[in-house]
Amino acid sequence: MNLKILALLTLIVLPQAGYGQKKEYVELQRDVALLQDQMRSMQRGQDEKFAALEVLLKQTLETTNKANTAVALLEAKMTDKLALQDKQLALPIASMGEKVNAMGSDFGGVREAVRDLESKIAKMQGQLVDLTGLVKVMNEKQLAPPPPPVAPVGEQPVAAGSKPTASANAPAECAGTSAEQLFNNAMRDRSSGNSDLAVQEFQDYVKCYGTTDRAPTALYNIGAIYYLRGDHENAISTFDKVVNDYPLNTKIPDAMLLKGRALAKVGQKEEARNEFKILIAKYADSDSAAKARVDLIAMAPVRQAPTAAKKKRK
């Protein structure tokens, strides 16, 4: 009985199981077919894209080749133009270099001319100083009362037909030349540019006629010649003699002015300022004091403008 039931159940179940497997197989075939269709569609899309990409690459290569050709042509044209410009500019540049060289030589000549002019101006200034001194001496002599009929200090009266002689205290080599003649000779030699002989004659005058009215002027002229030569050390010592040996003479302000300038020339700026200040204090109304004021202003240190940082601090 049990066997019959089992067989009956088997017959009932087996057809149903075979029908279920067949249905799954059909669905699987349908899914595979769909997948194959999708694969073919994807393949066609890739083929189309690769074809389009190939076309773009070809176009890019063609464009690149054209650009390279254009760049090569442009480079060739630029090279030709640069070569042409070099040829066109070579001649003007060469001629400009020649002109610059010529201008350099011209400027050299101008510098020499300026130096000569400065030397002439310096000589003229010295002559002007001498003339100023002579004018002062002449004015003083005109304003002074007539001297008594005696021989001047430092000179002896000269008898008619005899040679002029120096004072009794003068050296023997001073005999034979009067004070006026010796002074005039020195002034004439200085004016004519013979400064060496002028210095010697002024020195002889101071040695022979050191007590006369013109002795301070002669000594001052020696210092002025040294100053114009650039021998500032000797100029300073000579002007010191003028100030120390003839403290009441009218040449003192001029001697102090040139002494201060000589001190500035040798780098003694502070000593020069002190000399100018003493000159201004003692001889405030003199021309030399006015010039000393100008020199003091020129020697004043230049004040620098405050920087931005200092302004901010303020």
Backbone bond lengths (Angstrom), bond angles and torsions (degrees), N, CA, C in turn:
res aa  C-N    CA-C-N  psi(-1)  N-CA   C-N-CA  omega(-1)  CA-C   N-CA-C  phi
1 M - - - 1.448 - - 1.511 109.81 -
2 N 1.285 115.27 -43.90 1.481 120.22 179.48 1.509 110.35 -65.51
3 L 1.290 118.31 -38.86 1.469 120.69 179.77 1.514 110.44 -63.98
4 K 1.297 117.39 -38.07 1.457 119.64 179.67 1.511 110.81 -65.89
5 I 1.293 115.73 -40.52 1.488 118.83 178.63 1.503 110.95 -64.29
6 L 1.332 118.93 -44.61 1.471 123.52 -179.86 1.503 110.37 -61.37
7 A 1.354 116.36 -41.60 1.469 118.36 -179.65 1.511 110.16 -66.56
8 L 1.333 115.32 -39.21 1.453 118.27 -179.74 1.539 110.77 -64.27
9 L 1.301 116.08 -41.63 1.482 119.39 178.12 1.527 111.69 -63.94
10 T 1.301 115.75 -37.14 1.480 119.55 179.25 1.503 110.69 -63.31
11 L 1.332 115.00 -43.51 1.466 118.13 -179.74 1.512 111.21 -65.05
12 I 1.308 116.08 -32.68 1.462 118.47 179.90 1.532 111.60 -74.11
13 V 1.340 118.39 -39.80 1.489 122.52 -173.66 1.520 111.26 -78.33
14 L 1.325 119.76 -41.07 1.475 122.14 -173.57 1.518 112.76 -57.65
15 P 1.307 122.20 -47.59 1.472 119.04 178.90 1.514 111.76 -60.35
16 Q 1.326 118.16 -38.47 1.474 119.85 -179.90 1.530 111.04 -64.87
17 A 1.372 116.13 -39.95 1.494 118.37 178.78 1.507 110.86 -65.24
18 G 1.263 121.01 -41.33 1.464 121.88 179.78 1.503 111.36 -67.01
19 Y 1.269 118.11 -35.76 1.467 120.39 178.52 1.531 110.44 -66.04
20 G 1.372 118.40 -38.40 1.475 121.49 179.24 1.501 111.67 -65.99
21 Q 1.343 117.84 -40.86 1.476 120.20 179.59 1.520 110.84 -65.87
22 K 1.292 118.17 -38.20 1.458 121.08 -179.42 1.522 111.15 -65.47
23 K 1.292 115.84 -38.20 1.473 119.48 179.10 1.516 111.56 -64.97
24 E 1.355 117.52 -41.61 1.473 120.63 178.53 1.516 110.61 -65.25
25 Y 1.284 116.92 -38.14 1.475 121.38 179.66 1.520 110.11 -63.65
26 V 1.296 116.44 -41.37 1.474 120.32 179.13 1.523 110.30 -63.99
27 E 1.330 116.27 -44.04 1.467 119.43 179.59 1.523 111.10 -63.53
28 L 1.340 116.02 -38.35 1.456 119.92 178.42 1.517 111.29 -63.41
29 Q 1.351 115.33 -42.03 1.475 118.74 178.12 1.528 110.67 -62.42
30 R 1.328 116.02 -39.90 1.464 118.90 179.92 1.530 111.17 -64.86
31 D 1.371 116.41 -40.55 1.471 119.41 178.94 1.519 111.55 -64.89
32 V 1.340 114.83 -39.05 1.479 118.43 178.84 1.516 110.08 -63.97
33 A 1.327 116.51 -41.90 1.462 120.33 179.82 1.540 110.14 -61.62
34 L 1.341 115.74 -43.87 1.467 118.89 178.71 1.532 111.31 -62.12
35 L 1.344 115.51 -41.09 1.468 119.80 179.81 1.523 110.56 -64.22
36 Q 1.325 116.33 -39.82 1.461 119.91 177.86 1.528 111.06 -63.85
37 D 1.349 116.01 -40.83 1.468 118.60 177.00 1.531 110.85 -61.25
38 Q 1.316 116.32 -42.53 1.471 119.75 179.45 1.526 111.22 -64.02
39 M 1.339 116.34 -41.14 1.471 120.31 178.63 1.515 110.39 -61.84
40 R 1.389 115.59 -43.77 1.463 117.94 179.05 1.532 110.90 -63.91
41 S 1.325 117.54 -38.49 1.468 120.69 178.73 1.539 110.39 -64.05
42 M 1.321 115.58 -44.17 1.478 119.28 178.45 1.520 111.04 -63.28
43 Q 1.318 117.49 -39.23 1.463 121.11 179.01 1.516 110.95 -62.59
44 R 1.380 114.36 -44.11 1.460 117.58 178.78 1.531 110.86 -63.12
45 G 1.356 116.88 -40.14 1.471 119.22 179.13 1.525 111.84 -63.49
46 Q 1.333 116.31 -42.33 1.470 119.73 179.17 1.522 110.83 -64.95
47 D 1.336 115.57 -40.86 1.457 118.07 179.29 1.522 110.75 -62.05
48 E 1.335 115.82 -41.60 1.465 118.86 179.59 1.530 111.13 -65.39
49 K 1.349 115.17 -40.91 1.478 118.51 179.83 1.526 111.23 -66.57
50 F 1.346 116.74 -43.36 1.472 118.88 177.88 1.522 111.22 -61.78
51 A 1.332 115.88 -37.43 1.464 119.02 178.12 1.523 110.41 -63.84
52 A 1.356 115.63 -45.60 1.465 119.23 179.39 1.537 110.69 -63.57
53 L 1.351 116.62 -40.23 1.473 120.57 178.95 1.511 110.92 -63.90
54 E 1.318 116.58 -39.14 1.464 120.46 178.31 1.526 110.71 -63.10
55 V 1.341 115.25 -41.24 1.473 119.22 177.43 1.529 110.45 -61.74
56 L 1.355 116.07 -44.22 1.478 119.81 179.28 1.519 111.74 -63.13
57 L 1.335 116.77 -39.98 1.477 119.08 178.50 1.514 110.81 -63.70
58 K 1.326 116.31 -41.15 1.462 118.71 178.17 1.532 110.82 -62.16
59 Q 1.336 115.96 -42.74 1.459 119.35 178.99 1.531 111.16 -64.17
60 T 1.347 114.75 -39.84 1.477 118.29 178.91 1.520 111.41 -63.83
61 L 1.308 116.80 -42.54 1.465 120.51 177.96 1.513 111.04 -61.93
62 E 1.331 115.89 -43.35 1.459 118.53 179.01 1.531 110.81 -62.65
63 T 1.355 115.77 -42.60 1.480 119.04 178.87 1.525 111.26 -63.76
64 T 1.342 115.90 -40.52 1.468 119.86 179.24 1.511 111.23 -63.68
65 N 1.310 116.53 -42.29 1.466 119.77 178.85 1.518 110.88 -63.14
66 K 1.328 115.62 -41.40 1.463 118.55 178.46 1.535 110.47 -64.54
67 A 1.351 117.02 -41.28 1.471 120.01 179.19 1.530 111.33 -63.91
68 N 1.335 117.25 -41.43 1.463 120.27 177.37 1.513 111.19 -61.63
69 T 1.329 115.17 -40.60 1.464 118.99 178.68 1.532 110.41 -63.98
70 A 1.347 116.08 -43.68 1.464 119.43 -179.75 1.524 110.94 -64.09
71 V 1.358 117.25 -41.23 1.469 120.70 178.74 1.517 111.04 -63.41
72 A 1.339 116.36 -41.48 1.468 119.70 178.67 1.522 110.61 -62.01
73 L 1.340 116.55 -42.83 1.463 120.02 178.40 1.530 111.15 -64.01
74 L 1.352 116.77 -42.73 1.458 120.43 179.32 1.523 111.64 -64.20
75 E 1.338 116.06 -40.77 1.466 119.91 178.33 1.519 111.07 -63.18
76 A 1.309 115.77 -40.78 1.467 119.15 178.82 1.524 110.78 -63.82
77 K 1.352 116.06 -42.92 1.463 119.20 179.04 1.528 111.18 -64.12
78 M 1.346 116.85 -42.49 1.462 119.89 178.94 1.519 111.61 -62.96
79 T 1.318 115.72 -40.54 1.465 119.19 178.52 1.525 110.78 -62.40
80 D 1.314 115.92 -43.49 1.463 119.83 178.82 1.526 111.13 -62.90
81 K 1.349 116.06 -42.89 1.461 119.16 -179.33 1.522 111.26 -65.93
82 L 1.346 117.31 -41.09 1.471 120.25 178.80 1.521 111.19 -63.91
83 A 1.317 115.68 -41.43 1.466 118.34 177.98 1.522 110.81 -62.44
84 L 1.342 116.71 -40.72 1.457 120.63 178.50 1.524 111.45 -65.04
85 Q 1.337 116.71 -41.30 1.460 119.98 178.57 1.523 111.70 -65.46
86 D 1.345 116.01 -38.51 1.472 118.46 176.71 1.515 111.12 -60.10
87 K 1.334 115.26 -42.44 1.464 118.35 178.99 1.520 111.25 -65.49
88 Q 1.342 116.32 -39.69 1.457 119.39 -178.22 1.523 112.43 -71.40
89 L 1.362 117.81 -32.18 1.461 120.97 -177.90 1.522 113.20 -88.15
90 A 1.314 117.66 -17.28 1.468 119.87 -175.94 1.522 111.08 -60.77
91 L 1.328 116.81 -47.00 1.464 120.17 -177.85 1.525 112.24 -66.52
92 P 1.372 119.84 -47.80 1.467 117.73 177.88 1.519 113.62 -60.54
93 I 1.342 116.86 -38.35 1.464 119.21 179.60 1.524 111.02 -65.17
94 A 1.315 115.75 -41.19 1.470 118.71 178.32 1.517 111.00 -62.67
95 S 1.346 115.87 -44.55 1.465 118.87 179.40 1.527 110.71 -65.61
96 M 1.360 116.71 -35.13 1.466 119.55 177.79 1.527 110.83 -65.44
97 G 1.345 116.05 -39.40 1.461 118.74 177.22 1.520 111.57 -61.67
98 E 1.334 116.62 -40.22 1.469 119.82 177.51 1.526 110.80 -63.73
99 K 1.362 115.28 -40.10 1.460 118.33 179.24 1.526 111.22 -65.10
100 V 1.351 116.44 -39.60 1.470 120.03 178.99 1.524 110.13 -63.05
101 N 1.341 116.01 -43.25 1.464 118.85 177.70 1.528 111.28 -61.21
102 A 1.344 114.68 -41.73 1.462 118.31 178.65 1.531 110.79 -63.79
103 M 1.338 115.89 -41.04 1.464 119.04 177.95 1.521 111.27 -63.70
104 G 1.354 116.34 -37.04 1.463 119.08 177.50 1.523 111.49 -60.59
105 S 1.334 116.44 -44.38 1.463 119.40 178.19 1.525 110.81 -65.81
106 D 1.351 116.01 -37.53 1.470 118.97 177.81 1.525 110.80 -62.91
107 F 1.353 116.11 -42.80 1.458 119.07 178.94 1.530 111.02 -64.70
108 G 1.330 115.65 -34.14 1.460 117.72 175.58 1.521 111.14 -60.87
109 G 1.342 115.53 -42.99 1.460 119.03 176.69 1.516 112.05 -63.81
110 V 1.339 116.21 -37.83 1.472 119.86 178.56 1.527 110.27 -64.35
111 R 1.349 115.96 -41.27 1.467 118.51 178.52 1.528 111.35 -61.24
112 E 1.331 115.49 -43.01 1.458 118.61 178.57 1.522 110.85 -62.45
113 A 1.351 115.36 -41.47 1.466 118.80 179.03 1.522 110.99 -63.58
114 V 1.340 116.53 -39.55 1.465 120.08 178.78 1.525 110.54 -64.68
115 R 1.344 115.92 -40.62 1.469 118.38 177.66 1.522 111.59 -62.21
116 D 1.334 115.53 -43.61 1.467 118.53 177.50 1.519 110.69 -61.27
117 L 1.349 115.19 -41.42 1.462 119.04 179.70 1.522 111.10 -64.10
118 E 1.339 116.78 -40.58 1.468 119.16 178.00 1.520 110.93 -63.18
119 S 1.342 116.35 -39.75 1.462 119.14 178.50 1.525 110.98 -63.59
120 K 1.335 115.71 -42.56 1.469 119.17 179.16 1.524 110.99 -65.15
121 I 1.349 115.89 -39.86 1.462 119.28 179.37 1.526 110.27 -63.76
122 A 1.359 115.72 -40.58 1.464 119.04 178.80 1.529 110.69 -61.57
123 K 1.342 115.91 -42.15 1.470 118.72 178.07 1.524 110.92 -64.13
124 M 1.341 115.39 -40.70 1.468 119.08 179.15 1.529 110.87 -64.40
125 Q 1.348 115.72 -38.24 1.464 117.96 177.24 1.527 111.37 -62.91
126 G 1.352 115.00 -41.57 1.458 117.93 177.14 1.518 112.15 -61.84
127 Q 1.340 115.68 -42.62 1.467 119.54 178.18 1.523 110.93 -63.99
128 L 1.353 115.57 -38.12 1.455 119.10 179.37 1.528 110.88 -65.02
129 V 1.341 115.14 -40.69 1.464 118.45 177.06 1.521 110.44 -61.54
130 D 1.337 115.44 -42.86 1.470 119.20 178.91 1.527 110.87 -62.74
131 L 1.331 116.42 -43.96 1.465 119.56 179.57 1.523 111.18 -62.99
132 T 1.347 115.36 -39.81 1.468 118.80 178.05 1.522 110.63 -61.15
133 G 1.356 114.67 -42.86 1.458 118.13 177.87 1.511 112.49 -62.65
134 L 1.344 115.83 -41.08 1.466 119.09 179.65 1.522 111.19 -65.22
135 V 1.349 115.62 -40.16 1.463 118.79 179.29 1.526 110.46 -62.81
136 K 1.344 115.90 -42.18 1.460 118.80 178.54 1.522 111.27 -61.92
137 V 1.334 115.40 -43.25 1.475 119.25 179.75 1.515 110.60 -63.01
138 M 1.345 116.14 -42.39 1.466 119.78 -179.60 1.531 110.55 -65.15
139 N 1.344 116.27 -40.70 1.466 118.63 178.50 1.518 111.50 -64.09
140 E 1.345 114.70 -40.84 1.458 118.09 179.27 1.530 110.83 -63.31
141 K 1.333 115.13 -39.57 1.469 118.50 -179.73 1.526 111.05 -67.95
142 Q 1.370 116.24 -36.61 1.456 118.83 -179.98 1.523 111.73 -68.48
143 L 1.372 116.31 -36.66 1.457 119.83 -178.97 1.525 112.83 -80.20
144 A 1.332 116.67 -21.95 1.464 119.59 -177.41 1.528 110.25 -73.45
145 P 1.342 117.88 151.04 1.475 120.42 176.76 1.517 110.31 -67.51
146 P 1.281 118.41 154.61 1.466 120.62 -179.18 1.521 110.76 -61.01
147 P 1.326 117.75 136.87 1.472 120.42 -178.28 1.518 111.32 -72.20
148 P 1.304 115.55 157.95 1.473 119.16 176.87 1.512 109.97 -68.44
149 P 1.289 118.69 157.10 1.471 122.18 -176.97 1.513 111.59 -74.93
150 V 1.310 116.73 64.05 1.459 121.49 175.68 1.506 107.44 -130.11
151 A 1.298 117.46 164.48 1.467 122.21 179.52 1.513 108.98 -69.64
152 P 1.360 118.89 140.91 1.472 121.27 179.13 1.512 111.69 -66.02
153 V 1.359 113.15 155.03 1.460 119.19 -179.59 1.508 109.15 -62.89
154 G 1.295 116.94 133.88 1.458 120.35 179.67 1.500 112.96 91.14
155 E 1.374 119.42 -7.94 1.453 121.67 178.52 1.519 107.90 -133.37
156 Q 1.303 116.28 152.81 1.452 123.64 177.83 1.514 108.30 -108.34
157 P 1.301 118.32 145.64 1.469 119.95 176.99 1.509 110.23 -60.01
158 V 1.304 113.90 143.34 1.460 120.57 -177.72 1.512 107.95 -106.82
159 A 1.296 116.94 121.66 1.454 121.72 178.63 1.506 110.15 -75.18
160 A 1.319 115.47 156.94 1.471 120.05 -179.07 1.506 109.56 -62.80
161 G 1.316 116.14 131.33 1.457 121.75 178.37 1.499 114.56 82.93
162 S 1.361 118.59 -1.01 1.463 120.65 179.78 1.513 109.86 -108.25
163 K 1.327 118.68 162.00 1.461 124.18 -179.25 1.521 110.05 -83.64
164 P 1.366 118.07 144.80 1.462 120.26 178.50 1.517 110.13 -67.99
165 T 1.316 114.26 145.01 1.467 120.26 -179.44 1.508 108.97 -126.38
166 A 1.341 115.52 162.96 1.459 121.16 178.61 1.511 109.79 -84.08
167 S 1.337 115.64 178.66 1.459 120.38 179.27 1.515 110.09 -67.20
168 A 1.320 114.26 169.65 1.459 118.63 -176.92 1.515 111.38 -66.16
169 N 1.368 117.63 -30.15 1.452 120.52 -178.65 1.522 112.62 -88.43
170 A 1.335 119.13 -5.73 1.454 122.61 -177.26 1.518 110.28 -75.71
171 P 1.344 118.54 152.64 1.472 121.31 177.22 1.519 111.41 -61.60
172 A 1.301 114.72 162.27 1.463 119.76 -176.44 1.518 111.82 -66.42
173 E 1.374 117.86 -30.67 1.458 119.41 -177.43 1.516 112.81 -71.18
174 C 1.343 118.51 -9.10 1.457 121.19 178.61 1.520 112.35 -81.60
175 A 1.316 117.54 -13.58 1.456 120.58 -177.97 1.522 110.11 -67.45
176 G 1.316 115.60 142.00 1.460 120.46 176.08 1.511 113.74 102.76
177 T 1.335 119.37 -11.36 1.459 122.00 -179.99 1.515 108.47 -132.51
178 S 1.327 116.24 126.55 1.454 119.65 -179.67 1.521 110.41 -75.17
179 A 1.343 115.53 162.64 1.461 120.25 179.71 1.527 110.73 -62.30
180 E 1.315 116.88 -43.55 1.471 119.70 -178.34 1.520 111.42 -64.95
181 Q 1.329 116.32 -42.07 1.462 119.71 -179.94 1.524 111.20 -65.25
182 L 1.328 117.37 -41.94 1.461 121.14 -179.52 1.533 110.84 -65.95
183 F 1.334 116.86 -42.18 1.462 120.25 179.88 1.533 110.40 -66.04
184 N 1.313 116.81 -44.18 1.472 120.13 -179.81 1.525 111.29 -64.14
185 N 1.318 117.38 -38.33 1.463 120.30 177.03 1.531 110.98 -61.65
186 A 1.335 115.53 -42.71 1.471 119.44 -179.76 1.526 111.13 -64.85
187 M 1.334 116.83 -42.19 1.461 120.36 178.99 1.536 111.00 -65.16
188 R 1.326 116.09 -40.41 1.465 119.54 179.73 1.522 110.67 -65.34
189 D 1.317 117.91 -41.89 1.471 120.75 -179.84 1.527 111.04 -67.46
190 R 1.323 116.39 -36.17 1.462 117.68 177.88 1.529 110.98 -67.66
191 S 1.321 116.79 -41.56 1.468 119.93 -179.82 1.517 111.76 -64.57
192 S 1.328 116.89 -32.46 1.467 120.62 -179.08 1.528 112.47 -83.88
193 G 1.334 118.33 -0.59 1.460 121.25 177.52 1.515 114.64 94.10
194 N 1.307 118.12 0.48 1.473 121.18 179.34 1.521 108.27 -89.58
195 S 1.347 115.25 72.62 1.463 120.01 -171.96 1.526 112.56 -70.23
196 D 1.336 118.06 -31.78 1.476 119.44 -179.46 1.527 110.55 -62.28
197 L 1.332 116.05 -47.69 1.462 119.49 179.41 1.522 110.82 -66.60
198 A 1.354 116.39 -35.64 1.455 119.92 179.15 1.530 110.67 -63.38
199 V 1.340 117.12 -42.88 1.466 120.14 178.03 1.519 110.63 -60.33
200 Q 1.323 116.63 -44.30 1.462 119.46 -179.51 1.533 110.99 -62.65
201 E 1.336 115.77 -41.50 1.465 118.93 -178.95 1.530 111.37 -69.72
202 F 1.334 117.29 -39.08 1.463 119.09 176.26 1.534 110.49 -64.05
203 Q 1.325 117.15 -39.43 1.460 120.34 178.14 1.538 110.56 -64.32
204 D 1.347 116.22 -41.70 1.470 119.15 176.79 1.519 110.75 -62.07
205 Y 1.341 116.05 -37.75 1.463 118.95 -179.80 1.530 110.50 -64.16
206 V 1.345 116.21 -46.12 1.468 119.20 -179.93 1.524 110.61 -63.41
207 K 1.327 115.87 -37.34 1.465 119.83 -179.06 1.530 111.53 -70.87
208 C 1.337 115.70 -38.26 1.460 119.37 -175.67 1.525 112.79 -88.79
209 Y 1.334 115.78 -36.28 1.468 119.92 -174.11 1.526 110.12 -129.32
210 G 1.318 116.15 49.42 1.456 121.04 -175.73 1.506 114.82 -69.14
211 T 1.314 118.95 -12.00 1.463 120.83 -179.43 1.519 112.61 -102.16
212 T 1.308 118.31 4.01 1.466 120.86 179.94 1.528 110.24 -83.96
213 D 1.323 115.47 169.55 1.465 120.19 -177.94 1.524 112.63 -66.91
214 R 1.324 116.75 -27.88 1.462 119.68 -176.75 1.528 113.60 -87.28
215 A 1.291 117.81 -5.51 1.466 120.55 -178.21 1.536 111.80 -60.54
216 P 1.347 120.37 -45.13 1.472 118.40 177.50 1.527 112.75 -61.60
217 T 1.347 116.19 -36.58 1.467 119.66 178.85 1.523 110.58 -65.90
218 A 1.343 116.44 -40.80 1.462 119.87 178.12 1.528 110.78 -62.54
219 L 1.343 115.99 -43.63 1.457 119.24 179.66 1.530 110.79 -66.28
220 Y 1.326 116.71 -39.06 1.470 120.17 177.72 1.536 110.70 -63.33
221 N 1.332 117.53 -39.83 1.468 120.71 179.23 1.527 111.29 -63.54
222 I 1.325 117.20 -34.53 1.473 119.92 176.10 1.528 109.35 -62.15
223 G 1.343 116.18 -48.29 1.464 119.35 178.80 1.518 112.67 -62.20
224 A 1.358 117.59 -37.48 1.465 120.74 179.38 1.523 110.89 -65.40
225 I 1.339 116.99 -38.90 1.470 120.07 178.25 1.529 109.65 -64.98
226 Y 1.326 117.01 -43.76 1.468 119.66 176.47 1.534 111.14 -58.83
227 Y 1.316 115.69 -42.28 1.473 119.95 -178.52 1.529 110.87 -63.08
228 L 1.332 117.30 -44.79 1.470 120.20 -179.34 1.524 111.52 -68.01
229 R 1.306 117.27 -27.95 1.467 120.52 176.42 1.530 112.26 -74.03
230 G 1.316 117.21 -18.88 1.458 120.51 -173.77 1.517 112.96 93.25
231 D 1.353 116.97 5.41 1.469 121.07 177.32 1.532 107.72 -87.38
232 H 1.323 115.89 74.54 1.463 120.52 -169.85 1.526 112.70 -72.26
233 E 1.321 117.74 -29.35 1.469 119.54 179.99 1.530 110.23 -63.94
234 N 1.350 116.75 -49.21 1.463 119.98 177.72 1.519 111.22 -65.16
235 A 1.348 117.09 -34.37 1.459 119.97 178.04 1.527 110.52 -62.78
236 I 1.332 117.37 -43.39 1.466 120.78 -179.40 1.525 110.94 -62.62
237 S 1.335 116.44 -46.27 1.470 119.48 -179.38 1.523 111.18 -64.43
238 T 1.349 117.45 -36.25 1.466 120.25 179.61 1.524 111.03 -68.46
239 F 1.335 117.38 -42.40 1.466 120.06 178.69 1.528 110.65 -66.18
240 D 1.325 117.67 -32.30 1.461 120.09 174.67 1.527 110.88 -61.64
241 K 1.332 116.75 -39.12 1.469 120.06 177.79 1.517 111.18 -64.28
242 V 1.338 116.10 -39.60 1.466 119.04 177.76 1.520 110.45 -59.27
243 V 1.354 115.83 -46.75 1.466 120.36 -177.38 1.523 111.42 -68.47
244 N 1.320 117.29 -40.86 1.469 120.89 -174.57 1.523 112.51 -80.13
245 D 1.350 117.23 -39.47 1.461 119.79 -175.13 1.524 112.76 -84.26
246 Y 1.336 116.96 -25.21 1.469 120.23 -177.32 1.537 108.91 -131.80
247 P 1.324 118.70 66.98 1.475 121.18 -171.54 1.521 114.21 -66.78
248 L 1.322 119.72 -18.38 1.466 121.96 -176.73 1.520 112.36 -105.60
249 N 1.318 117.84 9.12 1.464 120.36 -176.10 1.520 111.16 -82.83
250 T 1.316 115.67 155.82 1.476 120.61 -179.05 1.530 112.58 -75.17
251 K 1.323 118.82 -10.91 1.468 120.93 178.95 1.524 112.14 -83.18
252 I 1.330 118.01 -3.99 1.463 120.82 -177.78 1.534 111.61 -58.62
253 P 1.350 120.22 -49.17 1.474 118.54 -179.39 1.523 113.47 -59.26
254 D 1.351 116.18 -42.00 1.466 118.67 179.38 1.525 111.04 -64.63
255 A 1.341 115.84 -39.55 1.462 119.36 179.78 1.531 110.89 -65.87
256 M 1.319 117.33 -39.88 1.468 120.22 179.23 1.530 111.20 -67.08
257 L 1.328 116.83 -37.17 1.471 120.00 178.89 1.529 110.92 -62.52
258 L 1.344 116.49 -49.77 1.464 118.78 -179.05 1.528 111.43 -69.64
259 K 1.323 116.82 -30.94 1.470 118.47 176.06 1.534 110.12 -63.77
260 G 1.346 116.80 -44.42 1.463 119.61 177.83 1.516 112.05 -60.73
261 R 1.319 117.14 -41.75 1.459 120.17 178.53 1.527 111.56 -65.83
262 A 1.340 116.61 -38.32 1.463 119.59 177.83 1.526 110.79 -65.63
263 L 1.332 116.79 -39.29 1.459 119.52 177.11 1.525 110.94 -62.14
264 A 1.327 116.45 -39.78 1.468 119.36 177.54 1.522 111.04 -65.09
265 K 1.332 117.16 -35.71 1.470 120.41 -179.36 1.527 112.12 -64.77
266 V 1.344 116.69 -34.99 1.473 119.63 -178.81 1.530 111.96 -89.22
267 G 1.342 117.35 8.20 1.448 120.48 175.38 1.524 115.62 92.14
268 Q 1.337 118.15 1.83 1.464 120.67 179.51 1.535 108.79 -89.86
269 K 1.340 114.62 71.72 1.468 120.98 -173.30 1.524 111.68 -63.82
270 E 1.324 117.58 -43.98 1.464 120.43 -176.49 1.532 110.61 -66.25
271 E 1.364 117.26 -41.61 1.465 120.49 177.79 1.525 110.46 -63.27
272 A 1.351 116.09 -37.76 1.463 119.62 178.66 1.527 110.66 -64.10
273 R 1.340 117.11 -43.24 1.471 119.69 178.15 1.524 111.35 -60.77
274 N 1.327 116.54 -42.44 1.467 119.94 179.45 1.530 111.12 -62.70
275 E 1.338 116.13 -40.26 1.471 119.56 179.45 1.531 110.41 -63.75
276 F 1.331 116.27 -42.95 1.473 120.14 178.53 1.532 110.49 -63.48
277 K 1.338 117.14 -41.49 1.469 120.28 -178.48 1.531 111.21 -65.20
278 I 1.344 116.95 -40.35 1.472 120.38 177.56 1.523 110.12 -64.55
279 L 1.334 116.50 -41.85 1.465 120.79 178.68 1.529 110.58 -60.23
280 I 1.334 116.46 -45.52 1.471 120.25 -178.64 1.524 110.63 -65.88
281 A 1.331 116.71 -37.49 1.462 120.09 -178.56 1.533 112.04 -69.76
282 K 1.342 117.66 -39.35 1.468 121.05 -175.52 1.525 112.49 -84.91
283 Y 1.346 116.33 -35.65 1.470 120.01 -174.03 1.531 108.60 -129.45
284 A 1.315 115.60 61.57 1.469 121.37 -172.37 1.526 112.55 -62.45
285 D 1.334 118.57 -31.14 1.462 121.48 -175.06 1.525 113.63 -92.32
286 S 1.323 118.09 1.48 1.463 120.33 -177.18 1.524 111.13 -82.62
287 D 1.334 114.50 158.93 1.473 119.55 175.71 1.523 111.14 -63.96
288 S 1.317 116.60 -35.59 1.463 119.90 179.41 1.525 111.14 -64.40
289 A 1.318 117.62 -35.68 1.470 120.12 177.88 1.524 110.86 -66.13
290 A 1.344 116.27 -38.88 1.473 119.28 177.35 1.530 110.56 -62.91
291 K 1.320 116.86 -41.52 1.466 120.13 177.70 1.525 111.06 -66.91
292 A 1.331 116.31 -36.18 1.468 119.47 179.08 1.529 110.55 -65.10
293 R 1.331 117.65 -36.20 1.466 119.67 176.86 1.526 110.70 -61.63
294 V 1.327 116.08 -42.04 1.472 119.86 178.20 1.526 110.52 -63.14
295 D 1.333 116.76 -41.52 1.470 119.89 179.80 1.525 111.12 -65.60
296 L 1.330 117.31 -37.31 1.462 119.73 177.95 1.520 111.46 -64.16
297 I 1.329 116.47 -40.69 1.465 119.63 177.50 1.519 110.61 -63.18
298 A 1.335 116.54 -41.38 1.469 120.15 -179.55 1.523 111.95 -66.81
299 M 1.345 117.23 -29.81 1.457 120.84 -179.27 1.517 113.07 -83.95
300 A 1.339 117.22 -9.17 1.471 119.51 -178.38 1.512 109.87 -64.60
301 P 1.346 118.24 137.99 1.469 120.27 179.66 1.518 111.16 -65.15
302 V 1.341 115.30 144.40 1.466 121.42 -179.57 1.518 108.72 -78.17
303 R 1.326 116.32 127.74 1.461 120.58 178.63 1.517 109.16 -85.25
304 Q 1.330 115.29 128.88 1.455 120.34 179.31 1.522 110.18 -80.92
305 A 1.334 115.82 144.30 1.453 120.96 177.90 1.514 109.99 -67.46
306 P 1.359 118.38 142.27 1.471 120.15 -179.65 1.507 111.35 -63.20
307 T 1.322 115.05 138.12 1.457 120.33 179.56 1.522 110.10 -74.02
308 A 1.340 114.56 170.52 1.463 120.11 -179.52 1.519 111.14 -62.35
309 A 1.351 116.04 -36.49 1.465 119.49 -179.54 1.524 110.82 -64.44
310 K 1.356 117.13 -41.62 1.454 119.98 179.57 1.522 110.90 -66.93
311 K 1.334 116.79 -38.51 1.463 119.65 178.00 1.526 110.86 -61.06
312 K 1.341 116.04 -40.66 1.451 119.18 179.53 1.515 110.75 -63.88
313 R 1.356 117.09 -39.03 1.464 119.51 178.95 1.515 110.94 -61.46
314 K 1.348 114.84 -39.96 1.460 118.55 179.04 1.533 110.65 -64.04
